[in-house]
């Protein structure tokens, strides 16, 4: 089954501040001015009398006279060039006179809305006002300052029947239309279904048809129809989030199943289906998270990070205590002892400080019982298979920070610690979290060889357990499968009511490994029901 898309892209134009359309007088062209106070330059776009389009950028503080002189010189060059190309001018007598006239610099002046000439010493930013009139020789232009403009308008590359479609809209000097506001129909299209809201969910009956996205300028009411083809899109089913080099990491996965739009739409539907009160995600691209009603902590110098969502009718946010591991280790007195110990192991210390890993910590309060509060932590530890020693340092910083939040700032509140810990149940990191301590002679301290040996005993005060146990795997890719993800809970204050079963091995391996058409993430979601004791 195939589904095609067509998207409209263009510019919205409006004259003055009035709510209705501002008509352009007969015989007068448009000069579009973009002037933003935070930017040093303004731009002027117009079509000169010789038919050439010009885009002029000038300093906002520059005197108007200089900008007009530049425009006059440009217009004169255009005239001369047009005259040289004219066969009639070459053939008739008086060619020299006509060429001289063509090369003459035209008079260029700017008039205010009340018809008075704008003084040449006035700065550009103040001179080019909406409704002013620019005169270039005999031609007159109406100035439109900062008209509404759509800078981007597109549909997702992957459209799936039964999944909501939300267009991406970027605009300046404009507002997004309210639901129910739409333009008139297009007689060239046979409408099988129509939606006037910003989200449209196509049904199975529409598979194979084209989806048209139309943007109607609010002040002018004329639909934009410049089309962008996005190619042919399949209608399929599945879910997910992560996107990597498909030719290297996931050669077994169909290319279309790795498209960000395909995976994003499926993941949103999957998450909505869980009806969860708390959701913790890792490796969330900042462009995907943008606009979502949740909490986001981006990694240092990265385009992705951690996202935490909570149901607003169940919890309210009391405080946030996010950290970057490397920064906290160096600057927070909580970690001074650990930082001092690391000076004995410079190679390990340097590697820890180079990592961009972060910890997201949110303190929530129950909406039904304000006496109940909870500390929700979310992280994604260093990924390298030989980085067990680095992960031990990172988790030590995390647990020390959580102790400060859950014991000092908010005494005796339980902790839920979620994340991609990149650690199997046999690792030192898992043992440290679940047992409360790690010996200085644990094998993970030499996970990357003797040159990066780092021996130190560590402890923490929490009583944590993996709420979902130790599944055979939460990550299943070509060449590796293992349990790397956990939901750790404070077992003194919380208990597990039920754990939602993971997909069967047959489901996971239907398409060899993850990600796949049906499971677009290389990790499997962990889901459980918890309650206070």
C-alpha positions as CSV (number, residue, x, y, z in Angstrom):
1,X,0.0,0.0,0.0
2,X,1.3,3.4,-0.9
3,X,0.6,6.9,0.4
4,X,1.9,10.0,-1.3
5,X,2.2,13.5,0.2
6,X,2.2,17.0,-1.1
7,X,3.1,20.0,1.1
8,X,2.7,23.7,0.4
9,X,5.5,26.2,1.0
10,X,5.5,29.9,0.6
11,X,5.4,33.3,2.2
12,X,2.5,35.0,4.0
13,X,2.2,38.7,3.2
14,X,0.3,41.4,5.0
15,X,0.3,45.2,4.7
16,X,-0.4,47.3,7.8
17,X,-1.5,46.5,11.3
18,X,-5.2,46.4,10.4
19,X,-6.9,43.0,10.8
20,X,-8.2,43.0,7.2
21,X,-6.2,42.9,3.9
22,X,-4.4,46.0,3.0
23,X,-4.7,46.6,-0.8
24,X,-1.7,47.6,-2.9
25,X,-2.6,50.6,-5.0
26,X,-2.7,50.1,-8.8
27,X,0.6,50.5,-10.5
28,X,2.6,50.2,-7.2
29,X,4.9,47.2,-6.6
30,X,6.0,45.9,-3.2
31,X,9.2,46.5,-1.3
32,X,9.4,43.9,1.5
33,X,11.5,45.0,4.5
34,X,12.7,42.6,7.2
35,X,13.9,44.4,10.3
36,X,14.4,42.6,13.6
37,X,15.7,44.7,16.5
38,X,18.0,41.9,17.7
39,X,19.8,41.7,14.4
40,X,22.4,44.3,13.1
41,X,21.1,44.4,9.5
42,X,17.8,44.8,7.8
43,X,16.9,43.5,4.3
44,X,15.0,45.1,1.5
45,X,13.6,42.9,-1.3
46,X,12.0,44.4,-4.5
47,X,11.8,43.9,-8.3
48,X,13.5,46.8,-10.1
49,X,11.9,48.4,-13.2
50,X,14.3,46.4,-15.5
51,X,12.7,43.2,-14.1
52,X,15.6,42.1,-11.9
53,X,15.0,41.0,-8.3
54,X,17.2,42.6,-5.7
55,X,17.9,41.7,-2.1
56,X,19.7,44.5,-0.3
57,X,21.1,44.1,3.2
58,X,22.1,47.3,5.1
59,X,23.1,48.2,8.7
60,X,20.1,49.3,10.7
61,X,22.0,52.3,12.1
62,X,23.2,53.4,8.7
63,X,21.8,56.7,7.4
64,X,19.0,56.2,4.9
65,X,20.8,58.3,2.3
66,X,23.5,55.7,1.9
67,X,21.0,52.9,1.3
68,X,19.1,54.9,-1.3
69,X,22.4,55.8,-3.1
70,X,23.3,52.1,-3.2
71,X,19.9,51.3,-4.6
72,X,20.1,54.0,-7.2
73,X,23.5,52.7,-8.4
74,X,22.1,49.2,-8.6
75,X,19.1,50.4,-10.6
76,X,21.4,52.3,-13.0
77,X,23.4,49.2,-13.7
78,X,20.3,47.3,-14.3
79,X,19.1,49.9,-16.8
80,X,22.4,49.9,-18.7
81,X,22.5,46.1,-18.9
82,X,18.9,46.0,-20.2
83,X,19.7,48.7,-22.8
84,X,22.7,46.7,-24.1
85,X,20.5,43.6,-24.6
86,X,17.9,45.5,-26.5
87,X,18.2,44.9,-30.2
88,X,15.9,47.9,-30.9
89,X,18.3,50.2,-29.1
90,X,21.2,48.9,-31.2
91,X,19.4,49.3,-34.5
92,X,17.8,52.7,-34.3
93,X,19.5,56.2,-34.6
94,X,20.2,57.9,-31.3
95,X,21.6,54.8,-29.8
96,X,24.2,56.7,-27.8
97,X,21.6,59.1,-26.4
98,X,19.4,56.2,-25.3
99,X,22.3,54.3,-23.8
100,X,23.3,57.4,-21.8
101,X,19.8,57.9,-20.6
102,X,19.6,54.3,-19.6
103,X,22.9,54.5,-17.7
104,X,21.7,57.7,-15.8
105,X,21.3,57.2,-12.1
106,X,17.6,57.4,-11.3
107,X,16.2,59.4,-8.5
108,X,15.5,57.3,-5.5
109,X,13.5,58.7,-2.6
110,X,11.6,57.3,0.4
111,X,8.3,58.9,1.5
112,X,6.5,58.4,4.8
113,X,2.8,57.3,4.9
114,X,1.7,60.9,5.0
115,X,3.6,61.7,1.8
116,X,6.5,63.6,3.3
117,X,10.1,62.8,2.1
118,X,12.1,60.9,4.8
119,X,15.3,62.8,5.6
120,X,18.5,61.0,4.4
121,X,20.1,61.2,7.8
122,X,17.4,59.1,9.5
123,X,18.7,55.6,10.4
124,X,17.5,52.8,8.2
125,X,15.6,51.1,11.1
126,X,13.5,54.2,11.7
127,X,13.1,55.1,8.0
128,X,11.7,52.0,6.5
129,X,8.3,52.0,8.0
130,X,5.3,49.9,7.0
131,X,3.2,51.8,4.5
132,X,5.9,54.1,3.3
133,X,6.4,54.6,-0.4
134,X,9.8,54.1,-2.2
135,X,10.3,55.8,-5.5
136,X,12.9,54.5,-8.0
137,X,12.8,56.7,-11.1
138,X,9.2,56.5,-12.3
139,X,8.4,53.3,-10.4
140,X,6.7,53.4,-7.0
141,X,6.8,50.7,-4.3
142,X,4.7,50.3,-1.2
143,X,6.9,49.3,1.8
144,X,5.8,46.2,3.7
145,X,7.8,45.9,6.9
146,X,8.0,42.5,8.6
147,X,5.1,40.9,6.7
148,X,4.1,37.4,8.1
149,X,6.3,34.7,6.6
150,X,6.1,31.0,6.6
151,X,9.7,29.8,6.7
152,X,9.0,26.1,6.8
153,X,5.8,24.1,6.2
154,X,6.0,20.3,5.7
155,X,4.4,17.0,6.4
156,X,6.2,14.0,7.9
157,X,8.0,11.9,5.4
158,X,6.3,8.8,6.7
159,X,2.5,8.8,6.8
160,X,0.7,5.9,8.3
161,X,-3.0,5.1,8.4
162,X,-4.4,5.4,11.9
163,X,-1.6,7.6,13.1
164,X,-2.0,11.3,13.8
165,X,-0.3,13.6,11.2
166,X,1.0,16.9,12.5
167,X,2.7,19.3,10.1
168,X,5.8,21.1,11.0
169,X,5.3,24.9,10.8
170,X,7.9,27.6,11.3
171,X,7.0,31.2,10.8
172,X,8.0,34.7,11.8
173,X,5.9,37.8,12.3
174,X,2.8,35.5,12.3
175,X,0.7,33.3,14.5
176,X,-0.3,29.7,13.9
177,X,-3.9,29.3,12.9
178,X,-6.4,28.2,15.5
179,X,-8.2,24.9,15.0
180,X,-11.1,25.2,12.6
181,X,-9.6,28.0,10.6
182,X,-9.1,27.0,7.0
183,X,-9.2,28.2,3.5
184,X,-11.6,27.3,0.7
185,X,-11.5,24.0,-1.2
186,X,-9.4,23.4,-4.3
187,X,-11.5,22.3,-7.3
188,X,-8.5,20.5,-8.8
189,X,-8.6,18.0,-5.9
190,X,-11.3,15.5,-5.2
191,X,-11.7,15.5,-1.4
192,X,-12.1,12.1,0.1
193,X,-11.7,13.5,3.6
194,X,-11.1,16.9,5.0
195,X,-9.6,18.2,8.3
196,X,-9.5,21.8,9.5
197,X,-7.5,21.1,12.6
198,X,-3.8,21.0,13.0
199,X,-3.7,17.3,13.5
200,X,-5.2,14.9,11.0
201,X,-5.5,11.1,11.4
202,X,-5.9,9.3,8.0
203,X,-8.0,6.2,8.0
204,X,-7.3,3.0,6.0
205,X,-9.7,4.0,3.3
206,X,-7.3,6.9,2.4
207,X,-4.2,4.7,1.8
208,X,-2.8,5.4,-1.6
209,X,-4.2,8.9,-1.9
210,X,-2.3,12.2,-1.6
211,X,-2.4,14.2,1.5
212,X,-2.4,18.0,0.8
213,X,-1.3,20.5,3.3
214,X,-2.5,24.0,2.7
215,X,-1.5,27.2,4.5
216,X,-3.9,30.2,4.2
217,X,-2.5,33.6,5.1
218,X,-4.6,35.1,7.9
219,X,-4.8,38.6,6.5
220,X,-5.1,37.9,2.8
221,X,-7.1,34.7,2.6
222,X,-5.3,33.4,-0.5
223,X,-4.2,29.8,-0.3
224,X,-0.6,29.0,-1.0
225,X,-0.1,26.1,-3.4
226,X,3.6,25.9,-4.2
227,X,4.1,22.1,-3.9
228,X,6.9,20.1,-2.4
229,X,7.0,16.4,-3.1
230,X,8.2,14.2,-0.3
231,X,8.2,11.0,-2.4
232,X,6.1,7.9,-2.0
233,X,5.4,6.8,1.5
234,X,4.3,3.4,2.7
235,X,1.4,2.9,5.2
236,X,2.7,0.5,7.8
237,X,2.5,-0.3,11.5
238,X,5.2,-0.4,14.3
239,X,6.9,2.0,16.8
240,X,10.1,3.9,18.1
241,X,12.7,6.7,18.5
242,X,16.4,6.2,17.8
243,X,18.1,6.8,14.5
244,X,21.7,5.7,13.7
245,X,23.7,4.9,10.6
246,X,21.6,2.2,9.0
247,X,24.3,0.9,6.8
248,X,26.7,0.3,9.7
249,X,24.7,-0.4,12.8
250,X,21.5,-1.8,11.4
251,X,22.1,-3.3,8.0
252,X,19.2,-5.8,8.5
253,X,16.6,-3.0,9.0
254,X,14.5,-1.7,6.1
255,X,15.7,1.9,5.4
256,X,12.2,3.4,5.7
257,X,11.8,2.0,9.2
258,X,14.8,4.1,10.3
259,X,13.3,7.4,9.1
260,X,12.8,9.8,12.1
261,X,9.2,10.7,11.1
262,X,8.2,7.0,10.8
263,X,9.7,6.1,14.2
264,X,8.5,9.3,16.0
265,X,4.9,8.8,15.1
266,X,4.9,5.2,16.1
267,X,6.6,5.9,19.4
268,X,4.1,8.6,20.3
269,X,1.3,6.2,19.7
270,X,3.0,3.4,21.7
271,X,3.6,5.7,24.6
272,X,0.0,7.0,24.6
273,X,-1.1,3.3,24.7
274,X,0.7,2.7,27.9
275,X,-1.4,5.3,29.8
276,X,1.6,5.7,32.1
277,X,1.7,8.2,35.0
278,X,5.5,8.5,34.6
279,X,7.6,8.1,31.5
280,X,11.4,8.3,31.3
281,X,13.1,8.3,27.9
282,X,16.8,8.5,26.9
283,X,18.5,9.6,23.6
284,X,15.6,12.0,22.8
285,X,16.5,14.3,20.0
286,X,16.0,17.9,21.0
287,X,14.0,18.6,17.7
288,X,11.7,15.7,18.5
289,X,11.1,16.9,22.1
290,X,10.5,20.5,21.2
291,X,7.0,21.5,22.1
292,X,6.2,18.5,24.2
293,X,4.7,18.9,27.7
294,X,7.5,17.4,29.6
295,X,11.0,17.9,31.2
296,X,14.1,17.8,29.1
297,X,17.8,17.7,29.9
298,X,20.1,17.9,26.9
299,X,23.6,16.4,27.0
300,X,26.5,18.8,26.8
301,X,27.5,19.6,23.2
302,X,24.9,17.0,21.9
303,X,21.6,17.1,20.1
304,X,20.0,14.6,22.3
305,X,19.2,14.0,26.0
306,X,16.8,12.8,28.6
307,X,13.0,13.4,28.8
308,X,10.7,12.8,31.7
309,X,6.9,13.1,31.4
310,X,4.4,12.9,34.2
311,X,0.6,12.9,34.2
312,X,-0.6,16.3,35.4
313,X,-3.7,15.0,37.1
314,X,-1.6,12.7,39.2
315,X,1.5,14.8,40.0
316,X,2.8,18.3,40.2
317,X,6.4,19.4,39.8
318,X,8.0,20.7,43.0
319,X,11.6,21.1,41.9
320,X,14.3,20.0,39.4
321,X,17.9,19.1,40.2
322,X,19.5,18.1,36.9
323,X,23.3,17.8,36.7
324,X,26.1,17.1,34.2
325,X,28.3,14.4,35.8
326,X,31.6,16.0,34.8
327,X,30.6,19.5,36.0
328,X,29.2,18.2,39.3
329,X,32.3,16.2,40.0
330,X,34.5,19.2,39.7
331,X,32.4,21.9,41.2
332,X,30.0,20.4,43.7
333,X,31.4,19.9,47.3
334,X,29.2,16.8,47.5
335,X,31.8,15.0,45.3
336,X,35.0,16.5,46.6
337,X,36.2,13.3,48.2
338,X,35.5,11.3,45.1
339,X,37.2,14.0,42.9
340,X,40.2,13.9,45.2
341,X,40.5,10.2,44.9
342,X,40.4,10.4,41.1
343,X,43.5,12.6,41.1
344,X,45.4,9.3,41.8
345,X,44.1,8.0,38.5
346,X,44.6,10.8,35.9
347,X,43.7,8.6,32.9
348,X,40.3,7.6,34.4
349,X,39.7,11.1,35.6
350,X,40.3,12.7,32.2
351,X,38.0,10.2,30.5
352,X,35.2,10.8,33.1
353,X,35.5,14.6,32.5
354,X,35.3,14.2,28.8
355,X,31.9,12.5,28.9
356,X,28.7,14.5,28.3
357,X,26.4,12.2,30.3
358,X,23.8,13.9,32.4
359,X,21.4,13.1,35.3
360,X,17.8,14.3,35.3
361,X,16.2,14.6,38.7
362,X,12.6,15.8,39.3
363,X,10.7,15.9,42.6
364,X,7.0,15.3,42.2
365,X,4.1,15.7,44.6
366,X,0.9,13.6,44.5
367,X,-2.1,15.5,43.4
368,X,-4.4,13.5,45.5
369,X,-2.3,13.3,48.6
370,X,0.1,16.2,49.0
371,X,2.0,14.4,51.8
372,X,3.3,11.9,49.3
373,X,6.3,13.0,47.3
374,X,8.7,11.1,45.0
375,X,12.1,11.7,43.5
376,X,12.3,10.6,39.9
377,X,15.8,10.2,38.4
378,X,16.6,9.5,34.8
379,X,20.0,8.9,33.2
380,X,22.0,7.3,30.3
381,X,25.5,6.1,31.3
382,X,28.6,5.8,29.2
383,X,28.1,3.3,26.5
384,X,31.5,1.7,25.8
385,X,31.7,-2.1,26.6
386,X,35.0,-1.6,28.3
387,X,33.8,1.5,30.2
388,X,32.7,-0.3,33.4
389,X,35.1,1.8,35.6
390,X,33.7,5.1,34.0
391,X,30.2,4.0,34.7
392,X,31.0,3.2,38.3
393,X,32.3,6.8,38.8
394,X,29.2,8.2,37.0
395,X,26.8,6.2,39.1
396,X,28.6,7.2,42.3
397,X,28.1,10.8,41.4
398,X,24.5,10.1,40.6
399,X,23.7,8.3,43.9
400,X,25.5,11.0,45.9
401,X,23.5,13.7,44.2
402,X,20.3,11.7,44.8
403,X,21.2,11.3,48.5
404,X,21.4,15.1,48.7
405,X,18.0,15.6,47.0
406,X,16.1,12.7,48.7
407,X,17.6,12.9,52.2
408,X,18.7,16.5,52.7
409,X,16.5,18.7,50.5
410,X,13.4,16.5,50.7
411,X,13.9,14.2,53.7
412,X,12.7,10.6,53.4
413,X,11.1,10.8,50.0
414,X,11.3,7.5,47.9
415,X,13.4,7.3,44.8
416,X,12.6,5.9,41.4
417,X,15.8,5.7,39.3
418,X,15.2,4.9,35.6
419,X,17.6,4.8,32.7
420,X,19.8,3.1,30.1
421,X,22.7,2.1,32.5
422,X,24.6,0.2,29.7
423,X,25.3,-2.4,32.4
424,X,24.2,-6.0,32.6
425,X,23.1,-7.7,35.8
426,X,26.6,-9.2,36.2
427,X,28.3,-5.8,36.1
428,X,29.8,-3.8,38.9
429,X,27.4,-0.9,38.3
430,X,24.3,-3.1,38.7
431,X,25.8,-4.7,41.8
432,X,26.7,-1.3,43.3
433,X,23.2,0.1,42.8
434,X,21.3,-3.0,44.1
435,X,23.6,-3.9,47.0
436,X,24.6,-0.5,48.3
437,X,28.4,-0.9,47.8
438,X,31.3,-2.0,45.6
439,X,34.6,-3.4,46.7
440,X,37.9,-1.8,45.6
441,X,39.0,-5.0,44.0
442,X,36.0,-5.5,41.8
443,X,36.9,-6.5,38.3
444,X,35.2,-3.6,36.7
445,X,37.8,-1.2,38.1
446,X,40.2,-2.7,35.5
447,X,37.5,-3.0,32.7
448,X,39.8,-1.2,30.2
449,X,43.1,-2.7,31.3
450,X,45.8,-2.0,33.8
451,X,46.5,1.5,32.4
452,X,43.1,2.6,33.5
453,X,42.9,0.7,36.8
454,X,41.0,2.6,39.4
455,X,40.5,1.0,42.8
456,X,38.3,2.5,45.4
457,X,35.4,1.3,47.6
458,X,32.1,3.0,47.2
459,X,28.8,3.0,49.2
460,X,25.4,4.6,49.1
461,X,22.5,4.6,51.6
462,X,19.6,3.5,49.4
463,X,17.8,0.2,49.3
464,X,17.2,-0.2,45.6
465,X,15.8,-3.1,43.6
466,X,15.1,-3.6,39.9
467,X,11.3,-3.3,39.6
468,X,11.2,-5.4,36.4
469,X,13.7,-7.9,37.6
470,X,16.5,-9.0,35.2
471,X,15.0,-9.7,31.8
472,X,17.1,-11.7,29.3
473,X,17.5,-8.6,27.3
474,X,16.3,-5.0,26.9
475,X,18.6,-4.4,23.9
476,X,18.7,-6.8,21.0
477,X,20.8,-5.8,18.0
478,X,22.9,-7.7,15.5
479,X,25.9,-9.1,17.4
480,X,24.6,-8.3,20.9
481,X,21.7,-8.8,23.2
482,X,21.5,-8.1,26.9
483,X,19.7,-6.4,29.8
484,X,21.0,-2.8,30.0
485,X,17.9,-0.8,31.1
486,X,16.3,-0.7,34.5
487,X,13.7,0.9,36.7
488,X,15.2,0.9,40.2
489,X,12.8,1.7,43.1
490,X,13.2,2.4,46.8
491,X,12.0,-1.0,48.2
492,X,11.5,0.5,51.7
493,X,8.8,2.8,50.4
494,X,7.5,1.4,47.1
495,X,6.4,-2.0,45.9
496,X,5.6,-3.6,42.6
497,X,2.0,-4.4,41.8
498,X,2.7,-5.9,38.3
499,X,5.2,-5.9,35.5
500,X,3.9,-5.7,32.0
501,X,5.4,-8.6,29.9
502,X,8.0,-7.8,27.3
503,X,7.5,-8.8,23.7
504,X,8.2,-12.5,23.0
505,X,11.5,-13.6,21.6
506,X,9.6,-14.6,18.4
507,X,8.3,-11.0,18.1
508,X,11.7,-9.4,18.7
509,X,13.5,-11.7,16.1
510,X,10.8,-11.7,13.4
511,X,12.9,-9.4,11.4
512,X,16.3,-10.7,12.8
513,X,17.0,-8.0,15.4
514,X,16.1,-4.5,16.6
515,X,15.3,-2.0,15.3
516,X,12.8,-3.4,12.8
517,X,9.6,-2.6,11.0
518,X,7.6,-3.5,14.1
519,X,10.0,-2.4,16.7
520,X,11.9,0.7,15.5
521,X,13.9,1.1,18.7
522,X,16.9,-1.0,19.5
523,X,15.7,-1.1,23.1
524,X,12.5,-2.5,24.6
525,X,10.4,-0.5,26.9
526,X,10.1,-1.5,30.6
527,X,6.7,-1.0,32.2
528,X,5.5,-1.7,35.7
529,X,2.8,-0.6,38.2
530,X,4.0,0.7,41.5
531,X,2.4,1.8,44.7
532,X,3.4,3.3,48.0
533,X,3.7,0.9,50.9
